Amino acid sequence: MTSSKKSIINSKKSIKRPLSDNDKQTRCENRQMKHNKIAFEKQKSSNKHDPKPKGVHEDN
């Protein structure tokens, strides 16, 4: 019983340590996603001004 408890505590400790790295990664990914979203919105708005967006005449 005590040995299993100890192993659980040890596993929790080992999980806790790389968490900061994961947080950095997710924060970086979120920033990247935000940047991609902004770039996508810019692209969409620029397509509105374009009288013939790419791909439209090819589909017809």
Buried (B, 14 or more C-beta within 10 A) or exposed (E): EEEEEEEEEEEEEEEEEEEEEEEEEEEEEEEEEEEEEEEEEEEEEEEEEEEEEEEEEEEE
